Amino acid sequence: MDYVLRFANQGLWLLAIPAFFLVLLWRAVRYKRTQYVYPLTAVAIGAGLRSAHYYKRIINGIRFLVLVLLALLLLKPQLVDTSSQVKVAGIDIVLVLDVSGSMQFQDFKDDARSRVEIAKDEAIRFIGKRDNDAIGLVVFGRDAISRCPLTLDKHILTQCVSDLQIGTVNPDGTVLATGMVTALNRLKDSAAKSKVIIVLTDGEPSEEDVDPKIPLEVAKKLGIKIYTIGIGSDTQERFMDPLYGIVLKPQVNAQLLAYIASQTGGRFFMARSSHDMRDIYTTIDQLERSELQAPIFSHYYDLGAYGAWLVLALMVLSLFFSAYWWFGL
């Protein structure tokens, strides 16, 4: 293994160095040694009985070393293992979420939340399990936008998902294929071992959407797997609208979603309840687990505890010499 010494708090050099020299300056200018006067001192000096022992220089050297070590400990010294190999999942994932107007429906008997809230919560749960994977976010309604690029910062990504709501994009449409094209654009330059798109929608693609064959062809060329999730119902259902009376709910195009998944090596799932949604994300999480050995500079060994013990030992040694060296020990 190859180790390199680094200081985590490098910015403190600007404070540690001036403070160190200020202490030396104070000692040189203000410090005065304690003098002991005895009646026979002059006679002893005249008789050549002066001690030539260098214990004071040794003690001062130890104290100087303690001061240097304390200054270095403030900088948080670390050893970095630059040749370590760790297992990481080589997968880049883009979540493609439908935020069209129909996603506001509350039609699950086991859950009072809307479709979009359930989709968001389960997506966040899924993100929390993928510690070593870069994940991005694309949302679509009448338009499709990249809400978050591929990132390992799960805090930012989770916040992006949490902030989603109906109206983030124009909700009057469902451009499913355009959303997939946007996700593919995010993955086209990825060097990951495996690339995955997870699409969630609750309805039919709009007329203004592009041909689904376009993202399928691109996905095949790039070796990108697409998982599709239908949320809601794949059968015709009606509901009472307060303004328009009895109207039809959007129906999931299960045939299209199944076709998209099968053509790219993925799978199609139908979520008819919030429990189904959780099980689907759990299944995808288990399916997409490939590990490889990758060299990364992430093994840091803090030296602070060892340095503190060394400082303590030197201080005890200094006190011991100060107290007992006079007696010849």
Secondary structure, 3 states (H helix, E strand, C coil): CCEEEEECCHHHHHHHHHHHHHHHHHHHHHCCCCCCCCCCHHHHHHCCCCCCCCHHHHHHHHHHHHHHHHHHHHCCEEEEECCCEEEEECEEEEEEEECCHHHHCCCCCCCCCCHHHHHHHHHHHHHHHCCCCEEEEEEECCCEEEEEEEECCHHHHHHHHHCCCCCCCCCCCCCHHHHHHHHHHHHCCCCCCEEEEEEEECCCCCCCCCCCHHHHHHHHHHCEEEEEEEECCCCCCEEEECCCEEEECCCCCHHHHHHHHHHHCCCEEEECCHHHHHHHHHHHHHHCCCEEEEECCCEEEECHHHHHHHHHHHHHHHHHHHHHHHHCC
